[in-house]
Amino acid sequence: MARDYPLSEYRNFGIMAHIDAGKTTCSERILYYTGKSHNIGEVHDGAATMDWME
């Protein structure tokens, strides 16, 4: 199976913090401000991109 994007275009980042410290909120903002996501998903709405496994 061919890759959709070359491996050189992948970026991984990790965030470690206590519960309710804003990890998902921070990662949603990173995706939005880098142009990888066109909307900011809110955790309390259940619309956060980082909360989905697909």
CHARMM-style PDB file with segment names, atoms N, HN, CA, C and O in Angstrom:
ATOM      1  N   MET     1       0.834  -1.166   0.000  1.00  0.00      PROA
ATOM      2  CA  MET     1       0.000   0.000   0.000  1.00  0.00      PROA
ATOM      3  C   MET     1       0.892   1.248   0.000  1.00  0.00      PROA
ATOM      4  O   MET     1       1.754   1.395   0.867  1.00  0.00      PROA
ATOM      5  N   ALA     2       0.688   2.127  -0.954  1.00  0.00      PROA
ATOM      6  HN  ALA     2      -0.012   2.008  -1.658  1.00  0.00      PROA
ATOM      7  CA  ALA     2       1.496   3.341  -1.081  1.00  0.00      PROA
ATOM      8  C   ALA     2       1.065   4.389  -0.050  1.00  0.00      PROA
ATOM      9  O   ALA     2      -0.101   4.461   0.336  1.00  0.00      PROA
ATOM     10  N   ARG     3       2.020   5.182   0.376  1.00  0.00      PROA
ATOM     11  HN  ARG     3       2.968   5.123   0.063  1.00  0.00      PROA
ATOM     12  CA  ARG     3       1.717   6.271   1.320  1.00  0.00      PROA
ATOM     13  C   ARG     3       1.083   7.447   0.567  1.00  0.00      PROA
ATOM     14  O   ARG     3       1.435   7.723  -0.580  1.00  0.00      PROA
ATOM     15  N   ASP     4       0.156   8.127   1.222  1.00  0.00      PROA
ATOM     16  HN  ASP     4      -0.130   7.903   2.154  1.00  0.00      PROA
ATOM     17  CA  ASP     4      -0.438   9.329   0.628  1.00  0.00      PROA
ATOM     18  C   ASP     4       0.538  10.498   0.680  1.00  0.00      PROA
ATOM     19  O   ASP     4       0.561  11.338  -0.219  1.00  0.00      PROA
ATOM     20  N   TYR     5       1.344  10.545   1.738  1.00  0.00      PROA
ATOM     21  HN  TYR     5       1.325   9.862   2.468  1.00  0.00      PROA
ATOM     22  CA  TYR     5       2.326  11.605   1.916  1.00  0.00      PROA
ATOM     23  C   TYR     5       3.694  10.975   2.135  1.00  0.00      PROA
ATOM     24  O   TYR     5       3.792   9.921   2.764  1.00  0.00      PROA
ATOM     25  N   PRO     6       4.743  11.597   1.631  1.00  0.00      PROA
ATOM     26  CA  PRO     6       6.082  11.050   1.885  1.00  0.00      PROA
ATOM     27  C   PRO     6       6.404  11.101   3.376  1.00  0.00      PROA
ATOM     28  O   PRO     6       5.926  11.983   4.089  1.00  0.00      PROA
ATOM     29  N   LEU     7       7.193  10.179   3.832  1.00  0.00      PROA
ATOM     30  HN  LEU     7       7.581   9.462   3.253  1.00  0.00      PROA
ATOM     31  CA  LEU     7       7.551  10.092   5.240  1.00  0.00      PROA
ATOM     32  C   LEU     7       8.189  11.380   5.755  1.00  0.00      PROA
ATOM     33  O   LEU     7       8.058  11.705   6.935  1.00  0.00      PROA
ATOM     34  N   SER     8       8.872  12.109   4.888  1.00  0.00      PROA
ATOM     35  HN  SER     8       8.978  11.844   3.930  1.00  0.00      PROA
ATOM     36  CA  SER     8       9.516  13.360   5.300  1.00  0.00      PROA
ATOM     37  C   SER     8       8.505  14.447   5.679  1.00  0.00      PROA
ATOM     38  O   SER     8       8.878  15.447   6.292  1.00  0.00      PROA
ATOM     39  N   GLU     9       7.229  14.260   5.320  1.00  0.00      PROA
ATOM     40  HN  GLU     9       6.926  13.448   4.822  1.00  0.00      PROA
ATOM     41  CA  GLU     9       6.196  15.249   5.627  1.00  0.00      PROA
ATOM     42  C   GLU     9       5.445  14.945   6.916  1.00  0.00      PROA
ATOM     43  O   GLU     9       4.575  15.720   7.312  1.00  0.00      PROA
ATOM     44  N   TYR    10       5.755  13.846   7.572  1.00  0.00      PROA
ATOM     45  HN  TYR    10       6.462  13.216   7.251  1.00  0.00      PROA
ATOM     46  CA  TYR    10       5.095  13.501   8.828  1.00  0.00      PROA
ATOM     47  C   TYR    10       5.758  14.249   9.980  1.00  0.00      PROA
ATOM     48  O   TYR    10       6.979  14.407  10.009  1.00  0.00      PROA
ATOM     49  N   ARG    11       4.948  14.702  10.919  1.00  0.00      PROA
ATOM     50  HN  ARG    11       3.956  14.574  10.895  1.00  0.00      PROA
ATOM     51  CA  ARG    11       5.453  15.351  12.128  1.00  0.00      PROA
ATOM     52  C   ARG    11       4.724  14.752  13.316  1.00  0.00      PROA
ATOM     53  O   ARG    11       3.499  14.633  13.312  1.00  0.00      PROA
ATOM     54  N   ASN    12       5.476  14.381  14.318  1.00  0.00      PROA
ATOM     55  HN  ASN    12       6.471  14.478  14.321  1.00  0.00      PROA
ATOM     56  CA  ASN    12       4.903  13.849  15.547  1.00  0.00      PROA
ATOM     57  C   ASN    12       5.245  14.790  16.687  1.00  0.00      PROA
ATOM     58  O   ASN    12       6.321  15.387  16.714  1.00  0.00      PROA
ATOM     59  N   PHE    13       4.335  14.914  17.613  1.00  0.00      PROA
ATOM     60  HN  PHE    13       3.460  14.429  17.591  1.00  0.00      PROA
ATOM     61  CA  PHE    13       4.632  15.688  18.804  1.00  0.00      PROA
ATOM     62  C   PHE    13       3.969  15.011  19.991  1.00  0.00      PROA
ATOM     63  O   PHE    13       2.966  14.313  19.841  1.00  0.00      PROA
ATOM     64  N   GLY    14       4.524  15.218  21.144  1.00  0.00      PROA
ATOM     65  HN  GLY    14       5.338  15.785  21.266  1.00  0.00      PROA
ATOM     66  CA  GLY    14       3.973  14.621  22.357  1.00  0.00      PROA
ATOM     67  C   GLY    14       3.758  15.689  23.416  1.00  0.00      PROA
ATOM     68  O   GLY    14       4.557  16.614  23.564  1.00  0.00      PROA
ATOM     69  N   ILE    15       2.679  15.542  24.137  1.00  0.00      PROA
ATOM     70  HN  ILE    15       2.030  14.791  24.017  1.00  0.00      PROA
ATOM     71  CA  ILE    15       2.363  16.461  25.227  1.00  0.00      PROA
ATOM     72  C   ILE    15       2.032  15.617  26.450  1.00  0.00      PROA
ATOM     73  O   ILE    15       1.148  14.761  26.404  1.00  0.00      PROA
ATOM     74  N   MET    16       2.741  15.863  27.536  1.00  0.00      PROA
ATOM     75  HN  MET    16       3.458  16.559  27.573  1.00  0.00      PROA
ATOM     76  CA  MET    16       2.462  15.154  28.786  1.00  0.00      PROA
ATOM     77  C   MET    16       2.057  16.178  29.838  1.00  0.00      PROA
ATOM     78  O   MET    16       2.720  17.199  30.019  1.00  0.00      PROA
ATOM     79  N   ALA    17       0.968  15.891  30.521  1.00  0.00      PROA
ATOM     80  HN  ALA    17       0.430  15.061  30.374  1.00  0.00      PROA
ATOM     81  CA  ALA    17       0.514  16.783  31.587  1.00  0.00      PROA
ATOM     82  C   ALA    17      -0.542  16.048  32.411  1.00  0.00      PROA
ATOM     83  O   ALA    17      -0.988  14.959  32.050  1.00  0.00      PROA
ATOM     84  N   HSD    18      -0.921  16.658  33.501  1.00  0.00      PROA
ATOM     85  HN  HSD    18      -0.559  17.543  33.794  1.00  0.00      PROA
ATOM     86  CA  HSD    18      -1.956  16.092  34.362  1.00  0.00      PROA
ATOM     87  C   HSD    18      -3.316  16.138  33.671  1.00  0.00      PROA
ATOM     88  O   HSD    18      -3.484  16.800  32.647  1.00  0.00      PROA
ATOM     89  N   ILE    19      -4.267  15.437  34.237  1.00  0.00      PROA
ATOM     90  HN  ILE    19      -4.131  14.899  35.069  1.00  0.00      PROA
ATOM     91  CA  ILE    19      -5.645  15.439  33.751  1.00  0.00      PROA
ATOM     92  C   ILE    19      -6.180  16.871  33.772  1.00  0.00      PROA
ATOM     93  O   ILE    19      -5.908  17.633  34.700  1.00  0.00      PROA
ATOM     94  N   ASP    20      -6.933  17.221  32.751  1.00  0.00      PROA
ATOM     95  HN  ASP    20      -7.154  16.602  31.997  1.00  0.00      PROA
ATOM     96  CA  ASP    20      -7.568  18.543  32.620  1.00  0.00      PROA
ATOM     97  C   ASP    20      -6.568  19.699  32.574  1.00  0.00      PROA
ATOM     98  O   ASP    20      -6.879  20.808  33.010  1.00  0.00      PROA
ATOM     99  N   ALA    21      -5.375  19.444  32.050  1.00  0.00      PROA
ATOM    100  HN  ALA    21      -5.122  18.544  31.695  1.00  0.00      PROA
ATOM    101  CA  ALA    21      -4.373  20.506  31.952  1.00  0.00      PROA
ATOM    102  C   ALA    21      -4.444  21.245  30.619  1.00  0.00      PROA
ATOM    103  O   ALA    21      -3.792  22.276  30.457  1.00  0.00      PROA
ATOM    104  N   GLY    22      -5.225  20.737  29.656  1.00  0.00      PROA
ATOM    105  HN  GLY    22      -5.754  19.899  29.787  1.00  0.00      PROA
ATOM    106  CA  GLY    22      -5.370  21.404  28.364  1.00  0.00      PROA
ATOM    107  C   GLY    22      -4.568  20.787  27.240  1.00  0.00      PROA
ATOM    108  O   GLY    22      -4.256  21.467  26.263  1.00  0.00      PROA
ATOM    109  N   LYS    23      -4.223  19.495  27.355  1.00  0.00      PROA
ATOM    110  HN  LYS    23      -4.477  18.942  28.149  1.00  0.00      PROA
ATOM    111  CA  LYS    23      -3.426  18.831  26.312  1.00  0.00      PROA
ATOM    112  C   LYS    23      -4.158  18.794  24.976  1.00  0.00      PROA
ATOM    113  O   LYS    23      -3.577  19.130  23.944  1.00  0.00      PROA
ATOM    114  N   THR    24      -5.415  18.395  24.984  1.00  0.00      PROA
ATOM    115  HN  THR    24      -5.887  18.123  25.822  1.00  0.00      PROA
ATOM    116  CA  THR    24      -6.180  18.313  23.744  1.00  0.00      PROA
ATOM    117  C   THR    24      -6.425  19.705  23.182  1.00  0.00      PROA
ATOM    118  O   THR    24      -6.324  19.906  21.971  1.00  0.00      PROA
ATOM    119  N   THR    25      -6.741  20.655  24.025  1.00  0.00      PROA
ATOM    120  HN  THR    25      -6.823  20.491  25.008  1.00  0.00      PROA
ATOM    121  CA  THR    25      -6.953  22.024  23.576  1.00  0.00      PROA
ATOM    122  C   THR    25      -5.689  22.574  22.931  1.00  0.00      PROA
ATOM    123  O   THR    25      -5.763  23.217  21.883  1.00  0.00      PROA
ATOM    124  N   CYS    26      -4.547  22.337  23.530  1.00  0.00      PROA
ATOM    125  HN  CYS    26      -4.487  21.815  24.381  1.00  0.00      PROA
ATOM    126  CA  CYS    26      -3.268  22.795  22.986  1.00  0.00      PROA
ATOM    127  C   CYS    26      -2.996  22.148  21.626  1.00  0.00      PROA
ATOM    128  O   CYS    26      -2.599  22.836  20.685  1.00  0.00      PROA
ATOM    129  N   SER    27      -3.204  20.843  21.515  1.00  0.00      PROA
ATOM    130  HN  SER    27      -3.526  20.285  22.280  1.00  0.00      PROA
ATOM    131  CA  SER    27      -2.942  20.155  20.256  1.00  0.00      PROA
ATOM    132  C   SER    27      -3.920  20.582  19.169  1.00  0.00      PROA
ATOM    133  O   SER    27      -3.541  20.643  17.999  1.00  0.00      PROA
ATOM    134  N   GLU    28      -5.170  20.880  19.525  1.00  0.00      PROA
ATOM    135  HN  GLU    28      -5.478  20.830  20.475  1.00  0.00      PROA
ATOM    136  CA  GLU    28      -6.136  21.390  18.547  1.00  0.00      PROA
ATOM    137  C   GLU    28      -5.666  22.734  17.994  1.00  0.00      PROA
ATOM    138  O   GLU    28      -5.784  22.989  16.795  1.00  0.00      PROA
ATOM    139  N   ARG    29      -5.136  23.588  18.858  1.00  0.00      PROA
ATOM    140  HN  ARG    29      -5.040  23.381  19.832  1.00  0.00      PROA
ATOM    141  CA  ARG    29      -4.636  24.898  18.416  1.00  0.00      PROA
ATOM    142  C   ARG    29      -3.406  24.739  17.534  1.00  0.00      PROA
ATOM    143  O   ARG    29      -3.247  25.477  16.561  1.00  0.00      PROA
ATOM    144  N   ILE    30      -2.537  23.793  17.854  1.00  0.00      PROA
ATOM    145  HN  ILE    30      -2.666  23.194  18.644  1.00  0.00      PROA
ATOM    146  CA  ILE    30      -1.360  23.532  17.020  1.00  0.00      PROA
ATOM    147  C   ILE    30      -1.789  23.121  15.615  1.00  0.00      PROA
ATOM    148  O   ILE    30      -1.262  23.639  14.631  1.00  0.00      PROA
ATOM    149  N   LEU    31      -2.736  22.199  15.514  1.00  0.00      PROA
ATOM    150  HN  LEU    31      -3.164  21.778  16.314  1.00  0.00      PROA
ATOM    151  CA  LEU    31      -3.220  21.759  14.206  1.00  0.00      PROA
ATOM    152  C   LEU    31      -3.846  22.904  13.419  1.00  0.00      PROA
ATOM    153  O   LEU    31      -3.630  23.028  12.213  1.00  0.00      PROA
ATOM    154  N   TYR    32      -4.617  23.736  14.102  1.00  0.00      PROA
ATOM    155  HN  TYR    32      -4.792  23.635  15.082  1.00  0.00      PROA
ATOM    156  CA  TYR    32      -5.290  24.847  13.438  1.00  0.00      PROA
ATOM    157  C   TYR    32      -4.299  25.903  12.947  1.00  0.00      PROA
ATOM    158  O   TYR    32      -4.341  26.300  11.783  1.00  0.00      PROA
ATOM    159  N   TYR    33      -3.414  26.354  13.828  1.00  0.00      PROA
ATOM    160  HN  TYR    33      -3.381  26.031  14.774  1.00  0.00      PROA
ATOM    161  CA  TYR    33      -2.509  27.444  13.473  1.00  0.00      PROA
ATOM    162  C   TYR    33      -1.394  27.022  12.520  1.00  0.00      PROA
ATOM    163  O   TYR    33      -0.749  27.881  11.918  1.00  0.00      PROA
ATOM    164  N   THR    34      -1.153  25.730  12.369  1.00  0.00      PROA
ATOM    165  HN  THR    34      -1.677  25.031  12.857  1.00  0.00      PROA
ATOM    166  CA  THR    34      -0.194  25.264  11.363  1.00  0.00      PROA
ATOM    167  C   THR    34      -0.873  24.946  10.038  1.00  0.00      PROA
ATOM    168  O   THR    34      -0.211  24.557   9.076  1.00  0.00      PROA
ATOM    169  N   GLY    35      -2.192  25.110   9.984  1.00  0.00      PROA
ATOM    170  HN  GLY    35      -2.730  25.426  10.765  1.00  0.00      PROA
ATOM    171  CA  GLY    35      -2.929  24.908   8.741  1.00  0.00      PROA
ATOM    172  C   GLY    35      -3.290  23.463   8.438  1.00  0.00      PROA
ATOM    173  O   GLY    35      -3.731  23.167   7.328  1.00  0.00      PROA
ATOM    174  N   LYS    36      -3.115  22.554   9.393  1.00  0.00      PROA
ATOM    175  HN  LYS    36      -2.756  22.795  10.295  1.00  0.00      PROA
ATOM    176  CA  LYS    36      -3.425  21.143   9.162  1.00  0.00      PROA
ATOM    177  C   LYS    36      -4.891  20.823   9.429  1.00  0.00      PROA
ATOM    178  O   LYS    36      -5.384  19.772   9.019  1.00  0.00      PROA
ATOM    179  N   SER    37      -5.582  21.715  10.109  1.00  0.00      PROA
ATOM    180  HN  SER    37      -5.182  22.568  10.443  1.00  0.00      PROA
ATOM    181  CA  SER    37      -7.004  21.543  10.387  1.00  0.00      PROA
ATOM    182  C   SER    37      -7.673  22.890  10.133  1.00  0.00      PROA
ATOM    183  O   SER    37      -7.108  23.934  10.460  1.00  0.00      PROA
ATOM    184  N   HSD    38      -8.870  22.875   9.556  1.00  0.00      PROA
ATOM    185  HN  HSD    38      -9.329  22.027   9.291  1.00  0.00      PROA
ATOM    186  CA  HSD    38      -9.541  24.128   9.203  1.00  0.00      PROA
ATOM    187  C   HSD    38     -10.550  24.584  10.248  1.00  0.00      PROA
ATOM    188  O   HSD    38     -11.201  25.614  10.077  1.00  0.00      PROA
ATOM    189  N   ASN    39     -10.681  23.829  11.319  1.00  0.00      PROA
ATOM    190  HN  ASN    39     -10.153  22.991  11.459  1.00  0.00      PROA
ATOM    191  CA  ASN    39     -11.547  24.261  12.417  1.00  0.00      PROA
ATOM    192  C   ASN    39     -10.923  23.840  13.737  1.00  0.00      PROA
ATOM    193  O   ASN    39     -10.163  22.874  13.808  1.00  0.00      PROA
ATOM    194  N   ILE    40     -11.258  24.583  14.774  1.00  0.00      PROA
ATOM    195  HN  ILE    40     -11.874  25.368  14.717  1.00  0.00      PROA
ATOM    196  CA  ILE    40     -10.754  24.272  16.107  1.00  0.00      PROA
ATOM    197  C   ILE    40     -11.840  23.484  16.826  1.00  0.00      PROA
ATOM    198  O   ILE    40     -12.893  24.028  17.159  1.00  0.00      PROA
ATOM    199  N   GLY    41     -11.584  22.208  17.063  1.00  0.00      PROA
ATOM    200  HN  GLY    41     -10.729  21.766  16.793  1.00  0.00      PROA
ATOM    201  CA  GLY    41     -12.549  21.378  17.781  1.00  0.00      PROA
ATOM    202  C   GLY    41     -12.488  21.650  19.275  1.00  0.00      PROA
ATOM    203  O   GLY    41     -11.407  21.750  19.855  1.00  0.00      PROA
ATOM    204  N   GLU    42     -13.631  21.767  19.880  1.00  0.00      PROA
ATOM    205  HN  GLU    42     -14.509  21.686  19.409  1.00  0.00      PROA
ATOM    206  CA  GLU    42     -13.699  22.027  21.319  1.00  0.00      PROA
ATOM    207  C   GLU    42     -13.930  20.723  22.073  1.00  0.00      PROA
ATOM    208  O   GLU    42     -14.753  19.902  21.665  1.00  0.00      PROA
ATOM    209  N   VAL    43     -13.214  20.536  23.155  1.00  0.00      PROA
ATOM    210  HN  VAL    43     -12.546  21.203  23.485  1.00  0.00      PROA
ATOM    211  CA  VAL    43     -13.304  19.311  23.949  1.00  0.00      PROA
ATOM    212  C   VAL    43     -14.697  19.159  24.545  1.00  0.00      PROA
ATOM    213  O   VAL    43     -15.282  18.078  24.494  1.00  0.00      PROA
ATOM    214  N   HSD    44     -15.229  20.240  25.112  1.00  0.00      PROA
ATOM    215  HN  HSD    44     -14.753  21.118  25.154  1.00  0.00      PROA
ATOM    216  CA  HSD    44     -16.531  20.154  25.781  1.00  0.00      PROA
ATOM    217  C   HSD    44     -17.686  19.915  24.803  1.00  0.00      PROA
ATOM    218  O   HSD    44     -18.772  19.509  25.216  1.00  0.00      PROA
ATOM    219  N   ASP    45     -17.455  20.168  23.498  1.00  0.00      PROA
ATOM    220  HN  ASP    45     -16.572  20.498  23.162  1.00  0.00      PROA
ATOM    221  CA  ASP    45     -18.473  19.880  22.481  1.00  0.00      PROA
ATOM    222  C   ASP    45     -18.324  18.474  21.915  1.00  0.00      PROA
ATOM    223  O   ASP    45     -19.203  18.004  21.192  1.00  0.00      PROA
ATOM    224  N   GLY    46     -17.232  17.800  22.231  1.00  0.00      PROA
ATOM    225  HN  GLY    46     -16.518  18.182  22.818  1.00  0.00      PROA
ATOM    226  CA  GLY    46     -16.965  16.481  21.674  1.00  0.00      PROA
ATOM    227  C   GLY    46     -16.513  16.534  20.232  1.00  0.00      PROA
ATOM    228  O   GLY    46     -16.598  15.531  19.523  1.00  0.00      PROA
ATOM    229  N   ALA    47     -16.034  17.681  19.782  1.00  0.00      PROA
ATOM    230  HN  ALA    47     -15.964  18.495  20.359  1.00  0.00      PROA
ATOM    231  CA  ALA    47     -15.665  17.871  18.379  1.00  0.00      PROA
ATOM    232  C   ALA    47     -14.156  17.966  18.163  1.00  0.00      PROA
ATOM    233  O   ALA    47     -13.717  18.389  17.094  1.00  0.00      PROA
ATOM    234  N   ALA    48     -13.368  17.588  19.141  1.00  0.00      PROA
ATOM    235  HN  ALA    48     -13.724  17.244  20.010  1.00  0.00      PROA
ATOM    236  CA  ALA    48     -11.914  17.699  19.023  1.00  0.00      PROA
ATOM    237  C   ALA    48     -11.368  16.613  18.097  1.00  0.00      PROA
ATOM    238  O   ALA    48     -11.709  15.437  18.229  1.00  0.00      PROA
ATOM    239  N   THR    49     -10.519  17.024  17.162  1.00  0.00      PROA
ATOM    240  HN  THR    49     -10.241  17.979  17.054  1.00  0.00      PROA
ATOM    241  CA  THR    49      -9.890  16.085  16.231  1.00  0.00      PROA
ATOM    242  C   THR    49      -9.048  15.052  16.968  1.00  0.00      PROA
ATOM    243  O   THR    49      -9.048  13.875  16.608  1.00  0.00      PROA
ATOM    244  N   MET    50      -8.337  15.486  17.990  1.00  0.00      PROA
ATOM    245  HN  MET    50      -8.337  16.442  18.283  1.00  0.00      PROA
ATOM    246  CA  MET    50      -7.432  14.601  18.720  1.00  0.00      PROA
ATOM    247  C   MET    50      -8.150  13.568  19.582  1.00  0.00      PROA
ATOM    248  O   MET    50      -7.505  12.664  20.114  1.00  0.00      PROA
ATOM    249  N   ASP    51      -9.452  13.678  19.730  1.00  0.00      PROA
ATOM    250  HN  ASP    51      -9.976  14.412  19.298  1.00  0.00      PROA
ATOM    251  CA  ASP    51     -10.211  12.697  20.500  1.00  0.00      PROA
ATOM    252  C   ASP    51     -10.728  11.542  19.646  1.00  0.00      PROA
ATOM    253  O   ASP    51     -11.433  10.672  20.156  1.00  0.00      PROA
ATOM    254  N   TRP    52     -10.393  11.516  18.363  1.00  0.00      PROA
ATOM    255  HN  TRP    52      -9.820  12.223  17.948  1.00  0.00      PROA
ATOM    256  CA  TRP    52     -10.852  10.473  17.447  1.00  0.00      PROA
ATOM    257  C   TRP    52      -9.687   9.587  17.040  1.00  0.00      PROA
ATOM    258  O   TRP    52      -8.573  10.073  16.846  1.00  0.00      PROA
ATOM    259  N   MET    53      -9.937   8.297  16.911  1.00  0.00      PROA
ATOM    260  HN  MET    53     -10.842   7.903  17.069  1.00  0.00      PROA
ATOM    261  CA  MET    53      -8.883   7.335  16.560  1.00  0.00      PROA
ATOM    262  C   MET    53      -8.807   7.064  15.059  1.00  0.00      PROA
ATOM    263  O   MET    53      -7.963   6.272  14.637  1.00  0.00      PROA
ATOM    264  N   GLU    54      -9.637   7.674  14.249  1.00  0.00      PROA
ATOM    265  HN  GLU    54     -10.322   8.317  14.591  1.00  0.00      PROA
ATOM    266  CA  GLU    54      -9.629   7.418  12.804  1.00  0.00      PROA
ATOM    267  C   GLU    54      -8.724   8.344  12.067  1.00  0.00      PROA
ATOM    268  OT1 GLU    54      -8.610   8.254  10.845  1.00  0.00      PROA
TER     269      GLU     54
END
